[in-house]
């Protein structure tokens, strides 16, 4: 009786692992595509003060602040840049009604509001724009926050599923777990896609004799991260910040 039950349990366990493998094979790329679309939409886009004035005139601006830059965690590919607000910052940031974030360099405000000079015109422009946004009657930036939160949630789910399979699943065939851990940290989730392709979509029939080690994965992380950064920079120059924001 024990042998019969064990023989039945093994096929069930194998069938369950197969179901999980198929679900991850299709689910991870789908989650990545959804995340990429949402993250691309809310990624800050470089713009100009003239575009800000046009957005204000059309009533598209739902929030408008001054800042001194952006902060990004960097280590986690699913993190989003956070604006560093400052009342006298030299950067203008605003959100339009479709949920996109834009920014432009602007003249810093005078530290003394009674000062007369070049900064006084900046203060006047700031006050006028601030009044235009406050008087528009639109809710401030809710769409952008919701889209950004949805993108962060998708990135988190994608990371948890990938790590769960990497740590708790069968040993990888192409590289060690440490190899894929480091590769999985590549920007934009490209490392997770690489793992999905090589370990789930096109796995070798048997483990590769010289599987990638943790040190090799760390080296790939550095080299590929530099290459991806250069590729994104070139694409931004060629296609502009509307297509390649950041």
C-alpha positions in Angstrom: 0.0 0.0 0.0 2.8 2.4 0.8 4.5 1.7 -2.5 1.3 2.3 -4.4 0.7 5.7 -2.7 4.3 6.7 -3.3 4.1 5.9 -6.9 0.9 7.9 -7.2 2.5 10.9 -5.3 5.5 11.0 -7.6 3.5 11.6 -10.8 1.4 14.2 -9.1 4.5 16.0 -7.9 6.0 15.8 -11.4 2.8 17.1 -12.9 2.6 20.0 -10.5 6.2 21.0 -11.2 5.4 20.9 -14.9 2.4 23.1 -14.4 4.5 25.6 -12.4 7.2 25.6 -15.1 4.7 26.3 -17.9 3.0 29.0 -15.8 6.4 30.7 -15.2 7.5 30.3 -18.8 4.5 32.4 -20.0 3.8 34.4 -16.9 7.2 36.0 -16.4 7.4 37.5 -19.9 3.8 38.7 -19.7 4.4 40.4 -16.3 7.6 42.0 -17.7 5.8 43.4 -20.7 3.1 44.9 -18.5 5.6 46.3 -16.1 7.7 47.8 -19.0 4.7 49.5 -20.5 3.6 51.1 -17.3 7.1 52.0 -16.2 7.9 53.6 -19.6 4.7 55.7 -19.4 5.4 57.3 -16.0 9.2 57.6 -16.4 10.2 61.3 -16.1 10.7 62.9 -19.5 13.0 65.9 -20.1 11.1 68.9 -21.5 11.2 72.6 -21.6 9.6 75.6 -19.9 7.9 76.4 -23.2 6.2 72.9 -23.1 5.2 73.6 -19.5 3.5 76.8 -20.5 1.7 75.0 -23.3 0.6 72.3 -20.9 -0.7 74.9 -18.5 -2.5 76.8 -21.3 -4.2 73.5 -22.4 -5.2 72.7 -18.8 -3.2 69.5 -18.8 -1.0 70.1 -15.7 -2.4 68.5 -12.5 0.7 69.1 -10.2 3.7 71.4 -10.4 6.7 71.6 -8.1 10.2 72.8 -7.9 13.0 70.3 -7.2 16.8 69.9 -7.2 17.0 66.5 -8.9 16.0 62.9 -8.8 16.9 60.0 -6.5 17.0 56.4 -7.6 17.8 53.4 -5.5 19.7 51.9 -8.5 20.4 48.5 -7.0 16.9 47.2 -7.8 15.8 47.4 -11.4 12.1 47.8 -10.5 12.7 51.0 -8.4 11.4 54.3 -9.7 13.2 57.7 -9.6 11.9 59.9 -6.9 11.8 63.7 -7.3 13.6 65.6 -4.6 11.4 68.6 -3.9 12.9 71.9 -2.9 11.1 75.3 -2.7 14.1 77.1 -4.3 15.2 74.2 -6.6 16.5 74.9 -10.1 14.3 72.1 -11.7 10.7 72.4 -12.7 8.7 69.2 -12.4 5.1 68.7 -13.4 2.5 65.9 -14.0 0.0 66.0 -16.8 -3.5 64.6 -16.8 -2.5 61.4 -18.7 -0.2 60.4 -15.9 3.2 61.3 -17.5 5.9 63.2 -15.5 8.0 65.9 -17.1 10.8 68.1 -15.9 12.8 71.1 -17.2 15.6 73.3 -15.9 14.4 76.6 -14.6 16.0 79.6 -12.9 16.3 79.1 -9.2 14.0 81.3 -7.1 15.5 84.2 -5.1 16.0 83.4 -1.4 14.5 86.8 -0.6 11.1 87.4 -2.2 11.7 91.1 -2.1 14.9 90.9 -4.1 14.9 92.7 -7.5 16.9 91.2 -10.3 17.0 88.2 -12.6 15.6 85.9 -9.9 12.6 88.2 -9.4 11.2 87.3 -12.8 11.7 83.6 -12.0 9.6 84.1 -8.8 6.9 85.9 -10.8 6.8 83.1 -13.3 6.6 80.5 -10.6 3.8 82.3 -8.8 1.8 82.6 -12.0 2.2 79.0 -12.9 1.5 77.9 -9.4 -1.7 79.9 -9.4 -2.7 78.4 -12.8 -2.3 74.9 -11.5 -4.1 75.7 -8.2 -7.0 77.3 -10.1 -7.4 74.5 -12.6 -9.5 72.4 -10.2 -7.9 69.1 -11.3 -6.9 66.4 -8.8 -3.1 66.4 -8.5 -1.2 63.5 -10.0 -3.4 60.7 -8.9 -3.2 58.9 -12.2 0.6 59.0 -12.2 0.7 57.6 -8.7 -1.6 54.8 -9.5 0.3 53.8 -12.7 3.6 54.0 -10.8 2.3 51.9 -8.0 1.0 49.3 -10.4 4.4 49.1 -12.1 6.1 48.7 -8.8 3.7 45.9 -7.8 4.3 44.1 -11.1 8.1 44.4 -10.7 7.8 43.0 -7.1 5.7 40.0 -8.2 8.0 39.3 -11.1 11.0 39.4 -8.7 9.4 37.2 -6.1 8.4 34.6 -8.7 11.8 34.5 -10.3 13.7 34.3 -6.9 11.3 31.6 -5.7 11.9 29.4 -8.7 15.6 30.1 -8.7 16.1 29.3 -5.0 13.4 26.7 -4.4 13.2 25.0 -7.8 15.4 22.5 -9.6 19.1 23.5 -10.0 19.7 25.7 -13.1 21.2 24.0 -16.1 23.2 26.8 -17.7 24.6 28.6 -14.7 24.7 28.2 -10.9 22.1 29.9 -8.7 24.6 32.6 -7.8 25.3 33.1 -11.5 21.7 33.8 -12.3 21.3 35.9 -9.1 23.8 38.4 -10.2 22.6 38.4 -13.8 19.1 38.9 -12.6 20.1 42.3 -11.2 20.6 43.7 -14.7 18.7 46.9 -15.5 15.1 46.8 -16.8 14.7 43.2 -15.7 16.7 42.0 -18.7 18.5 39.5 -16.5 15.2 37.9 -15.5 14.3 37.6 -19.1 17.6 36.0 -19.9 17.1 33.5 -17.2 13.6 32.8 -18.4 14.8 32.2 -22.0 17.8 30.0 -21.2 16.4 28.0 -18.3 12.7 27.7 -19.2 12.3 28.4 -22.9 15.6 27.0 -24.3 17.1 24.8 -21.6 19.9 22.4 -22.5 19.0 18.7 -22.3 21.6 18.1 -19.6 23.5 20.5 -17.3 26.2 22.4 -19.1 29.6 21.0 -18.0 31.2 24.4 -17.3 28.2 26.1 -15.8 28.5 29.8 -15.1 29.8 30.5 -11.6 28.8 33.4 -9.3 32.0 35.3 -10.2 31.2 34.9 -13.9 27.7 36.2 -13.2 29.0 39.2 -11.3 31.3 40.0 -14.3 28.4 39.7 -16.7 26.4 42.0 -14.4 29.1 44.8 -14.6 29.8 44.4 -18.4 26.1 44.1 -19.4 25.0 46.9 -17.2 27.6 49.3 -18.8 26.5 48.1 -22.3 22.8 48.6 -21.5 23.5 52.1 -20.1 25.4 53.1 -23.2 22.7 51.6 -25.5 20.0 53.6 -23.7 22.0 56.8 -23.9 22.6 56.4 -27.6 18.9 55.5 -28.2 17.9 58.6 -26.2 20.0 60.8 -28.4 18.7 59.2 -31.6 15.0 58.9 -30.8 14.6 61.7 -28.2 13.3 61.6 -24.6 9.7 61.2 -25.7 10.6 57.6 -26.9 13.4 56.9 -24.5 12.6 58.8 -21.3 14.8 59.1 -18.3 
